[in-house]
Amino acid sequence: MITLYGCLRSRASRPWWLLTEAGADFRHEPVVQAYRLPDPAAADAPFNTASPGFRALNPMGQIPVLDDDGLVLTESLAITLYLARRLGGDLGPRDLAEEGAILQWAFLGGTAIEASALQILFTYAKGQADTPDGRTTIAAACEAVARPVEHAEAHLAGRDWLVGGRFTAADIALAECLRYAQPHPPALARFGAVLAWLERCQARPAFRAMMSARDAEPA
Ligand SMILES: N[C@@H](CCC(=O)N[C@@H](CS)C(=O)NCC(=O)O)C(=O)O
């Protein structure tokens, strides 16, 4: 049995999206981040990243975590790419070359885009986008993401999807990292192919189902 731990207001959105795309049978345990609770240790607190039972799964106290019949994995992108192969089908690589390409785009998202895109998301979430500090943070984040996004832009010109001419785990991985930059439209405005591709990714029923389930969770 596949169990995915982590509320969807987290990077658990990535494997949840992939599992839903694949039509996989899985159990979802919506563990919440401890920092979002007034008292994570309270008797009536929901299962959270500081709960001893969760720490036994991931001593780092972070979501998502995957338990696949006793194989426990952390790291959202590793989980997503693992599931793509584990479940078989077209979301995963068909050969080694595709596997390399899927890893390339996922790592680009995770190493060159995610941290800066999160700066944008958090600055907006804290209502600081129009403050002098917020503007400085956002300008630096936009500059940081521009180079890797230019790479994706060049690749996506004339292509619908990142790898193999079909929607794969690579699209989930990169699109989810870029989603964090979307609260600030100028960050991606000059990347027409990337914007069109993001729209295609986010129009998929599995993405929309993920966002609906996410939006139904407490903010
Ligand atoms: N690199 C990890 C990052 C995991 C992570 O930071 N998760 C956040 C939610 S998106 C979390 O659990 N935060 C709670 C905490 O760090 O205490 C991954 O991609 O899974």
The ligand as an SDF file (V2000), in Angstrom:
LIG
                    3D

 20 19  0  0  0  0  0  0  0  0999 V2000
   13.6060   19.3420    0.1760 N   0  0  0  0  0  0  0  0  0  0  0  0
   12.4440   18.8810    0.8920 C   0  0  0  0  0  0  0  0  0  0  0  0
   11.8500   20.0550    1.6500 C   0  0  0  0  0  0  0  0  0  0  0  0
   10.7400   19.5940    2.5640 C   0  0  0  0  0  0  0  0  0  0  0  0
   10.1080   20.7710    3.2850 C   0  0  0  0  0  0  0  0  0  0  0  0
   10.7560   21.8060    3.5480 O   0  0  0  0  0  0  0  0  0  0  0  0
    8.8380   20.6140    3.6220 N   0  0  0  0  0  0  0  0  0  0  0  0
    8.1190   21.6640    4.3090 C   0  0  0  0  0  0  0  0  0  0  0  0
    6.7150   21.8010    3.7330 C   0  0  0  0  0  0  0  0  0  0  0  0
    6.7610   22.1800    2.0090 S   0  0  0  0  0  0  0  0  0  0  0  0
    8.0110   21.2930    5.7800 C   0  0  0  0  0  0  0  0  0  0  0  0
    7.7170   20.1710    6.1010 O   0  0  0  0  0  0  0  0  0  0  0  0
    8.2520   22.2590    6.6550 N   0  0  0  0  0  0  0  0  0  0  0  0
    8.1330   22.0520    8.0730 C   0  0  0  0  0  0  0  0  0  0  0  0
    9.4380   22.2900    8.7430 C   0  0  0  0  0  0  0  0  0  0  0  0
   10.4740   22.4530    8.0640 O   0  0  0  0  0  0  0  0  0  0  0  0
    9.4330   22.3150    9.9780 O   0  0  0  0  0  0  0  0  0  0  0  0
   11.4380   18.2860   -0.1040 C   0  0  0  0  0  0  0  0  0  0  0  0
   11.4420   18.6920   -1.2730 O   0  0  0  0  0  0  0  0  0  0  0  0
   10.6570   17.4070    0.2770 O   0  0  0  0  0  0  0  0  0  0  0  0
  1  2  1  0
  2  3  1  0
  2 18  1  0
  3  4  1  0
  4  5  1  0
  5  6  2  0
  5  7  1  0
  7  8  1  0
  8  9  1  0
  8 11  1  0
  9 10  1  0
 11 12  2  0
 11 13  1  0
 13 14  1  0
 14 15  1  0
 15 16  2  0
 15 17  1  0
 18 19  2  0
 18 20  1  0
M  END
$$$$
